[in-house]
Amino acid sequence: MEFLRPASWAEALELKAEYPDAVPIQGGTDVMVEINFDLRRPARLLDLNPVAELSRWSTTGGVLRVGAGMTYTSLIRELSADLPGLAQASRTVGSPQIRNRGSVGGNLGAASPAGDSHPPLLAADAEIEVESRARGSRLIPATAFYQGVKRSALAPDELIRAFHVAPATGPQYFSKIGTRNAMVIAVCSFAIALHPRRRAVGTGIGSAAPTPRRAGAAEEYIAAELDWDSRAALDPRVVARFGELVAQAASPIDDVRGTADYRRHALGVLARRTLTWAWHEHMRERTTT
Ligand SMILES: Cc1cc2nc3c(=O)[nH]c(=O)nc-3n(C[C@H](O)[C@H](O)[C@H](O)COP(=O)(O)OP(=O)(O)OC[C@H]3O[C@@H](n4cnc5c(N)ncnc54)[C@H](O)[C@@H]3O)c2cc1C
């Protein structure tokens, strides 16, 4: 197996153009599992770790640009205030060792429907920056990025450079159901982001459809029902309806981790729970500002 080690982003793109079959490796927490279990035997690995810019973030025009190689540990440490939903999801990933190596870019590259970063990226309207040497860079909305089970909009000669997302302007929450609290792949997961300035609500469903997806009808319903100005307490019937609409947006399957019925039920619970947390935080902000 040939091991390619570009020293810069430009060199990484050159190598990917020259060897489209080269498998990018960042933290290796997915790639190495596949190699160790002989599920994959690539002729070439493209090690992105020497490309320092991938593990940094910056802000331009009020929008965060987070390098694809930034680990969950760094993200939790440096971006919890700006991206609370993604930071919460990051805290649930694997173990400290996995969080020290694993990256959001790797989660995107794997495009598993169960990846924990996807629901908060969807809820926060993130865009994925990808680039090839031949066609340059493009921004793909998270909603268009996931295209099937472990399939994304990334072309064979493209690499993921970063994701772009606005810092939170309202409460964001993530919740995940697993068979235990740590080191577990989600049976299902859910993220919510309140955007009070534009009176909108973002959602993300994980592990309950072929791809991570938003619950569009639930978002529209709850955004219209919430009393954004008075921040009045939630009507339990509205919360219950939101849970139903989120569950309806999923198309889960029965598998070893859970049944489709259980996933639908659990999603309703997660939706009601995270909405309640988020709205209570929004109400508390009124009393403190
Ligand atoms: C014990 C264990 C527990 C885990 N627990 C969880 C969990 O709780 N939640 C969860 O979501 N995941 C979990 N994972 C899976 C894994 O840790 C995550 O998917 C992680 O985000 C992968 O990041 P990485 O940097 O290690 O990716 P890598 O393994 O390096 O790469 C993953 C995929 O992305 C591609 N890739 C990487 N970087 C780029 C790039 N810049 N451009 C294009 N393609 C790229 C690779 O080619 C590969 O296909 C777990 C894994 C293990 C081994």
Ligand as a Chemical Component Dictionary entry (heavy atoms), coordinates in Angstrom:
data_LIG
# 
_chem_comp.id                   LIG 
_chem_comp.type                 NON-POLYMER 
_chem_comp.pdbx_formal_charge   0 
_chem_comp.three_letter_code    LIG 
# 
loop_
_chem_comp_atom.comp_id 
_chem_comp_atom.atom_id 
_chem_comp_atom.alt_atom_id 
_chem_comp_atom.type_symbol 
_chem_comp_atom.charge 
_chem_comp_atom.model_Cartn_x 
_chem_comp_atom.model_Cartn_y 
_chem_comp_atom.model_Cartn_z 
_chem_comp_atom.pdbx_ordinal 
LIG C1  C1  C 0 -14.496 2.706  18.675 1  
LIG C2  C2  C 0 -15.168 3.674  17.735 2  
LIG C3  C3  C 0 -16.245 4.417  18.182 3  
LIG C4  C4  C 0 -16.880 5.322  17.338 4  
LIG N1  N1  N 0 -17.935 6.031  17.801 5  
LIG C5  C5  C 0 -18.579 6.895  16.990 6  
LIG C6  C6  C 0 -19.688 7.661  17.465 7  
LIG O1  O1  O 0 -20.097 7.561  18.626 8  
LIG N2  N2  N 0 -20.289 8.512  16.600 9  
LIG C7  C7  C 0 -19.856 8.674  15.304 10 
LIG O2  O2  O 0 -20.433 9.476  14.562 11 
LIG N3  N3  N 0 -18.797 7.976  14.832 12 
LIG C8  C8  C 0 -18.164 7.101  15.635 13 
LIG N4  N4  N 0 -17.095 6.386  15.157 14 
LIG C9  C9  C 0 -16.692 6.538  13.756 15 
LIG C10 C10 C 0 -15.562 7.595  13.536 16 
LIG O3  O3  O 0 -14.851 7.844  14.714 17 
LIG C11 C11 C 0 -16.145 8.917  13.017 18 
LIG O4  O4  O 0 -16.860 8.721  11.818 19 
LIG C12 C12 C 0 -15.078 9.978  12.805 20 
LIG O5  O5  O 0 -15.701 11.231 12.627 21 
LIG C13 C13 C 0 -14.167 9.688  11.615 22 
LIG O6  O6  O 0 -13.205 10.720 11.551 23 
LIG P1  P1  P 0 -11.700 10.403 11.132 24 
LIG O7  O7  O 0 -10.983 11.691 11.050 25 
LIG O8  O8  O 0 -11.116 9.370  12.017 26 
LIG O9  O9  O 0 -11.954 9.804  9.677  27 
LIG P2  P2  P 0 -11.089 8.794  8.811  28 
LIG O10 O10 O 0 -11.214 7.411  9.324  29 
LIG O11 O11 O 0 -9.716  9.318  8.590  30 
LIG O12 O12 O 0 -11.911 8.919  7.439  31 
LIG C14 C14 C 0 -13.269 8.555  7.379  32 
LIG C15 C15 C 0 -13.774 8.649  5.944  33 
LIG O13 O13 O 0 -13.721 9.995  5.489  34 
LIG C16 C16 C 0 -12.817 10.116 4.384  35 
LIG N5  N5  N 0 -12.116 11.385 4.587  36 
LIG C17 C17 C 0 -11.450 11.803 5.700  37 
LIG N6  N6  N 0 -11.039 13.076 5.560  38 
LIG C18 C18 C 0 -11.455 13.480 4.329  39 
LIG C19 C19 C 0 -11.344 14.704 3.588  40 
LIG N7  N7  N 0 -10.751 15.794 4.091  41 
LIG N8  N8  N 0 -11.895 14.746 2.367  42 
LIG C20 C20 C 0 -12.542 13.670 1.845  43 
LIG N9  N9  N 0 -12.698 12.494 2.494  44 
LIG C21 C21 C 0 -12.154 12.408 3.718  45 
LIG C22 C22 C 0 -11.936 8.892  4.424  46 
LIG O14 O14 O 0 -11.418 8.533  3.182  47 
LIG C23 C23 C 0 -12.930 7.854  4.952  48 
LIG O15 O15 O 0 -13.755 7.404  3.920  49 
LIG C24 C24 C 0 -16.420 5.475  15.993 50 
LIG C25 C25 C 0 -15.310 4.743  15.552 51 
LIG C26 C26 C 0 -14.694 3.849  16.406 52 
LIG C27 C27 C 0 -13.503 3.064  15.915 53 
# 
loop_
_chem_comp_bond.comp_id 
_chem_comp_bond.atom_id_1 
_chem_comp_bond.atom_id_2 
_chem_comp_bond.value_order 
_chem_comp_bond.pdbx_ordinal 
LIG C1  C2  SING 1  
LIG C2  C3  SING 2  
LIG C2  C26 DOUB 3  
LIG C3  C4  DOUB 4  
LIG C4  N1  SING 5  
LIG C4  C24 SING 6  
LIG N1  C5  DOUB 7  
LIG C5  C6  SING 8  
LIG C5  C8  SING 9  
LIG C6  O1  DOUB 10 
LIG C6  N2  SING 11 
LIG N2  C7  SING 12 
LIG C7  O2  DOUB 13 
LIG C7  N3  SING 14 
LIG N3  C8  DOUB 15 
LIG C8  N4  SING 16 
LIG N4  C9  SING 17 
LIG N4  C24 SING 18 
LIG C9  C10 SING 19 
LIG C10 O3  SING 20 
LIG C10 C11 SING 21 
LIG C11 O4  SING 22 
LIG C11 C12 SING 23 
LIG C12 O5  SING 24 
LIG C12 C13 SING 25 
LIG C13 O6  SING 26 
LIG O6  P1  SING 27 
LIG P1  O7  DOUB 28 
LIG P1  O8  SING 29 
LIG P1  O9  SING 30 
LIG O9  P2  SING 31 
LIG P2  O10 DOUB 32 
LIG P2  O11 SING 33 
LIG P2  O12 SING 34 
LIG O12 C14 SING 35 
LIG C14 C15 SING 36 
LIG C15 O13 SING 37 
LIG C15 C23 SING 38 
LIG O13 C16 SING 39 
LIG C16 N5  SING 40 
LIG C16 C22 SING 41 
LIG N5  C17 SING 42 
LIG N5  C21 SING 43 
LIG C17 N6  DOUB 44 
LIG N6  C18 SING 45 
LIG C18 C19 SING 46 
LIG C18 C21 DOUB 47 
LIG C19 N7  SING 48 
LIG C19 N8  DOUB 49 
LIG N8  C20 SING 50 
LIG C20 N9  DOUB 51 
LIG N9  C21 SING 52 
LIG C22 O14 SING 53 
LIG C22 C23 SING 54 
LIG C23 O15 SING 55 
LIG C24 C25 DOUB 56 
LIG C25 C26 SING 57 
LIG C26 C27 SING 58 
# 
